[in-house]
Amino acid sequence: MFRAIVFIAILAFVGVCQAQVNFSPNWGKRASTPSNTVENENNCKESVETIMLIYKIIQNEAQKLIECEKF
């Protein structure tokens, strides 16, 4: 009896579930047409000044934490 109930429950779940998996070489890429590929690559690059500013901010905050630990 238990096996019959489990079997019916599994059939009910299988009947409700549906999935589709597609794989393609361009999956996850947005607007990757050949005409604007170089333009998109340039838009994603951060300037060195911005990266250095972020680095200095993190370094200053780390220094503040070190100073707080001394007391």
PATIVEX-302116 format. One record per atom (N, C-alpha, C): residue number from 1; x, y, z; atom name; residue in one letter. Coordinates in pm, 1 decimal. Example, Ala and Ser with C-alpha at 12.3 -4.5 7.8 and 13.67 -1.06 7.14 Angstrom:
BEGIN
SITE   seq         px         py         pz   atom   type
SITE     1     1319.0     -569.0      780.0      N      A
SITE     1     1230.0     -450.0      780.0     CA      A
SITE     1     1320.0     -330.0      780.0      C      A
SITE     2     1285.0     -225.0      708.0      N      S
SITE     2     1367.0     -106.0      714.0     CA      S
SITE     2     1290.0        3.0      787.0      C      S
***
This chain:
BEGIN
SITE   seq         px         py         pz   atom   type
SITE     1       82.6     -119.1        0.0      N      M
SITE     1        0.0        0.0        0.0     CA      M
SITE     1       87.2      125.7        0.0      C      M
SITE     2      193.2      123.2       82.9      N      F
SITE     2      282.3      239.0       91.6     CA      F
SITE     2      350.2      265.1      -42.1      C      F
SITE     3      392.3      158.3     -109.7      N      R
SITE     3      458.5      172.5     -239.9     CA      R
SITE     3      364.2      233.7     -342.7      C      R
SITE     4      239.4      196.6     -337.7      N      A
SITE     4      141.2      250.5     -432.0     CA      A
SITE     4      122.8      400.4     -410.9      C      A
SITE     5      118.3      442.8     -286.0      N      I
SITE     5      102.2      585.0     -255.4     CA      I
SITE     5      225.0      663.2     -301.1      C      I
SITE     6      342.8      610.6     -275.2      N      V
SITE     6      466.0      676.6     -317.9     CA      V
SITE     6      471.8      683.7     -470.1      C      V
SITE     7      433.7      575.5     -537.0      N      F
SITE     7      435.1      572.4     -683.0     CA      F
SITE     7      338.8      675.9     -740.6      C      F
SITE     8      220.3      686.8     -685.0      N      I
SITE     8      122.2      785.4     -731.2     CA      I
SITE     8      172.3      927.1     -705.5      C      I
SITE     9      235.5      949.6     -591.3      N      A
SITE     9      289.7     1081.9     -560.4     CA      A
SITE     9      399.7     1119.7     -659.0      C      A
SITE    10      486.5     1024.7     -691.4      N      I
SITE    10      594.5     1051.6     -787.5     CA      I
SITE    10      535.9     1082.3     -924.6      C      I
SITE    11      435.8     1006.2     -966.5      N      L
SITE    11      371.2     1033.2    -1095.0     CA      L
SITE    11      306.8     1171.6    -1097.4      C      L
SITE    12      247.5     1212.4     -986.1      N      A
SITE    12      184.9     1344.5     -979.7     CA      A
SITE    12      289.8     1454.5     -993.0      C      A
SITE    13      403.5     1438.2     -926.1      N      F
SITE    13      509.3     1538.5     -934.8     CA      F
SITE    13      570.9     1543.3    -1074.1      C      F
SITE    14      590.8     1427.8    -1134.9      N      V
SITE    14      648.7     1422.8    -1269.3     CA      V
SITE    14      553.8     1486.8    -1369.4      C      V
SITE    15      426.7     1468.0    -1350.9      N      G
SITE    15      328.4     1526.8    -1441.0     CA      G
SITE    15      324.1     1678.0    -1433.2      C      G
SITE    16      357.3     1734.0    -1318.5      N      V
SITE    16      352.9     1878.5    -1298.9     CA      V
SITE    16      483.9     1945.0    -1339.5      C      V
SITE    17      593.6     1875.7    -1322.9      N      C
SITE    17      725.4     1934.2    -1348.6     CA      C
SITE    17      758.3     1931.0    -1497.0      C      C
SITE    18      819.2     2040.4    -1542.6      N      Q
SITE    18      863.9     2048.1    -1680.7     CA      Q
SITE    18      985.5     2139.1    -1683.2      C      Q
SITE    19     1085.6     2100.8    -1760.2      N      A
SITE    19     1207.2     2181.4    -1768.0     CA      A
SITE    19     1261.6     2176.3    -1909.1      C      A
SITE    20     1335.4     2280.8    -1943.3      N      Q
SITE    20     1399.2     2285.5    -2073.8     CA      Q
SITE    20     1536.9     2345.9    -2055.3      C      Q
SITE    21     1637.1     2280.7    -2111.8      N      V
SITE    21     1774.4     2328.9    -2102.0     CA      V
SITE    21     1825.9     2350.8    -2243.3      C      V
SITE    22     1870.2     2470.9    -2269.7      N      N
SITE    22     1927.8     2504.1    -2399.9     CA      N
SITE    22     2069.0     2555.5    -2379.7      C      N
SITE    23     2159.6     2507.0    -2459.2      N      F
SITE    23     2297.0     2554.6    -2455.1     CA      F
SITE    23     2329.0     2618.4    -2589.3      C      F
SITE    24     2386.2     2735.6    -2584.1      N      S
SITE    24     2429.1     2801.6    -2707.0     CA      S
SITE    24     2559.2     2874.9    -2678.4      C      S
SITE    25     2640.3     2898.0    -2779.6      N      P
SITE    25     2769.0     2964.8    -2756.0     CA      P
SITE    25     2754.5     3109.9    -2712.1      C      P
SITE    26     2641.2     3173.4    -2739.4      N      N
SITE    26     2623.4     3314.4    -2703.7     CA      N
SITE    26     2540.0     3333.0    -2578.4      C      N
SITE    27     2521.9     3228.7    -2499.7      N      W
SITE    27     2437.6     3237.8    -2382.2     CA      W
SITE    27     2494.4     3337.7    -2283.0      C      W
SITE    28     2411.5     3427.1    -2235.0      N      G
SITE    28     2452.5     3523.1    -2134.1     CA      G
SITE    28     2517.8     3647.6    -2188.8      C      G
SITE    29     2537.7     3654.4    -2316.7      N      K
SITE    29     2601.4     3772.3    -2375.2     CA      K
SITE    29     2492.4     3864.6    -2426.9      C      K
SITE    30     2499.3     3989.1    -2387.7      N      R
SITE    30     2399.1     4085.6    -2430.6     CA      R
SITE    30     2456.9     4175.5    -2538.6      C      R
SITE    31     2381.9     4194.5    -2642.4      N      A
SITE    31     2416.5     4286.3    -2750.9     CA      A
SITE    31     2558.9     4264.4    -2799.0      C      A
SITE    32     2591.1     4142.5    -2830.6      N      S
SITE    32     2727.5     4112.7    -2872.8     CA      S
SITE    32     2737.2     4103.2    -3024.4      C      S
SITE    33     2680.8     4200.4    -3090.6      N      T
SITE    33     2692.8     4202.3    -3235.6     CA      T
SITE    33     2834.4     4243.3    -3272.2      C      T
SITE    34     2885.8     4194.3    -3384.1      N      P
SITE    34     3024.6     4225.6    -3421.0     CA      P
SITE    34     3050.9     4374.6    -3439.4      C      P
SITE    35     2949.0     4452.3    -3473.7      N      S
SITE    35     2972.0     4594.5    -3499.8     CA      S
SITE    35     3005.4     4673.4    -3373.7      C      S
SITE    36     2953.0     4632.8    -3259.1      N      N
SITE    36     2979.1     4710.1    -3137.4     CA      N
SITE    36     3057.9     4631.4    -3033.8      C      N
SITE    37     3127.0     4526.5    -3073.8      N      T
SITE    37     3204.4     4446.5    -2979.2     CA      T
SITE    37     3318.1     4527.7    -2919.9      C      T
SITE    38     3392.3     4600.4    -3000.6      N      V
SITE    38     3503.3     4682.3    -2951.0     CA      V
SITE    38     3450.2     4793.1    -2862.6      C      V
SITE    39     3338.3     4850.3    -2900.9      N      E
SITE    39     3278.0     4956.7    -2821.5     CA      E
SITE    39     3236.2     4904.7    -2684.4      C      E
SITE    40     3178.4     4784.4    -2679.2      N      N
SITE    40     3137.9     4724.6    -2551.7     CA      N
SITE    40     3258.3     4692.7    -2464.6      C      N
SITE    41     3367.7     4647.6    -2524.6      N      E
SITE    41     3487.7     4617.1    -2446.8     CA      E
SITE    41     3543.2     4743.4    -2382.6      C      E
SITE    42     3540.3     4854.3    -2452.9      N      N
SITE    42     3591.1     4979.9    -2398.1     CA      N
SITE    42     3501.3     5032.0    -2286.8      C      N
SITE    43     3371.7     5008.3    -2295.6      N      N
SITE    43     3279.8     5054.4    -2192.3     CA      N
SITE    43     3299.1     4979.6    -2061.4      C      N
SITE    44     3348.6     4857.0    -2067.6      N      C
SITE    44     3364.3     4776.2    -1947.2     CA      C
SITE    44     3495.2     4803.3    -1874.3      C      C
SITE    45     3588.8     4868.5    -1936.9      N      K
SITE    45     3718.0     4893.5    -1873.9     CA      K
SITE    45     3707.5     5012.2    -1778.3      C      K
SITE    46     3762.6     4993.9    -1660.9      N      E
SITE    46     3767.1     5101.6    -1563.0     CA      E
SITE    46     3894.8     5181.6    -1582.4      C      E
SITE    47     3887.4     5308.6    -1552.9      N      S
SITE    47     4007.1     5390.3    -1565.8     CA      S
SITE    47     4101.1     5362.2    -1448.9      C      S
SITE    48     4227.6     5383.9    -1472.4      N      V
SITE    48     4328.6     5359.2    -1369.4     CA      V
SITE    48     4306.7     5453.0    -1251.2      C      V
SITE    49     4264.5     5575.7    -1278.8      N      E
SITE    49     4241.4     5672.3    -1170.4     CA      E
SITE    49     4131.0     5624.3    -1076.3      C      E
SITE    50     4024.6     5569.9    -1132.2      N      T
SITE    50     3914.3     5520.7    -1049.7     CA      T
SITE    50     3958.8     5403.5     -963.7      C      T
SITE    51     4033.4     5313.0    -1022.3      N      I
SITE    51     4081.8     5197.0     -947.0     CA      I
SITE    51     4176.8     5240.6     -836.4      C      I
SITE    52     4264.4     5336.1     -864.5      N      M
SITE    52     4356.8     5385.3     -761.9     CA      M
SITE    52     4282.0     5456.9     -649.8      C      M
SITE    53     4176.4     5530.7     -683.4      N      L
SITE    53     4096.6     5598.1     -581.1     CA      L
SITE    53     4031.2     5495.7     -488.9      C      L
SITE    54     3973.9     5391.6     -546.2      N      I
SITE    54     3912.8     5285.9     -465.1     CA      I
SITE    54     4017.7     5218.5     -377.7      C      I
SITE    55     4135.7     5193.5     -432.7      N      Y
SITE    55     4244.6     5131.7     -356.9     CA      Y
SITE    55     4284.3     5219.1     -238.4      C      Y
SITE    56     4297.1     5349.6     -260.3      N      K
SITE    56     4336.7     5440.6     -151.6     CA      K
SITE    56     4228.9     5449.8      -44.6      C      K
SITE    57     4102.4     5448.5      -85.0      N      I
SITE    57     3993.8     5452.5       13.1     CA      I
SITE    57     3997.6     5327.7      100.7      C      I
SITE    58     4015.9     5212.2       39.0      N      I
SITE    58     4024.7     5087.2      115.9     CA      I
SITE    58     4145.7     5088.9      207.3      C      I
SITE    59     4257.2     5140.3      157.4      N      Q
SITE    59     4379.1     5147.5      237.5     CA      Q
SITE    59     4359.5     5239.9      358.1      C      Q
SITE    60     4293.0     5353.4      338.4      N      N
SITE    60     4266.5     5445.7      449.4     CA      N
SITE    60     4175.6     5382.4      554.0      C      N
SITE    61     4072.3     5311.0      509.3      N      E
SITE    61     3982.4     5245.2      603.7     CA      E
SITE    61     4054.6     5135.0      680.9      C      E
SITE    62     4142.3     5062.7      614.2      N      A
SITE    62     4220.3     4959.7      682.8     CA      A
SITE    62     4312.0     5022.4      787.2      C      A
SITE    63     4370.6     5136.1      754.3      N      Q
SITE    63     4457.2     5206.0      849.7     CA      Q
SITE    63     4376.9     5251.8      971.2      C      Q
SITE    64     4254.4     5300.1      948.1      N      K
SITE    64     4168.4     5340.9     1060.0     CA      K
SITE    64     4136.7     5221.8     1150.4      C      K
SITE    65     4110.8     5105.5     1090.8      N      L
SITE    65     4083.4     4986.2     1171.1     CA      L
SITE    65     4204.5     4945.7     1253.7      C      L
SITE    66     4321.6     4956.9     1194.4      N      I
SITE    66     4444.6     4923.8     1267.4     CA      I
SITE    66     4464.1     5019.5     1383.8      C      I
SITE    67     4437.5     5147.3     1361.6      N      E
SITE    67     4451.3     5246.9     1468.5     CA      E
SITE    67     4351.1     5220.0     1581.2      C      E
SITE    68     4230.5     5177.5     1546.7      N      C
SITE    68     4129.6     5148.9     1649.2     CA      C
SITE    68     4167.5     5027.0     1732.9      C      C
SITE    69     4235.9     4930.0     1672.9      N      E
SITE    69     4274.2     4809.9     1745.4     CA      E
SITE    69     4385.8     4836.4     1845.3      C      E
SITE    70     4460.6     4943.0     1827.1      N      K
SITE    70     4571.8     4973.5     1917.6     CA      K
SITE    70     4521.9     5015.0     2055.5      C      K
SITE    71     4401.8     5070.4     2062.6      N      F
SITE    71     4352.8     5121.4     2190.3     CA      F
SITE    71     4268.2     5023.3     2260.3      C      F
***
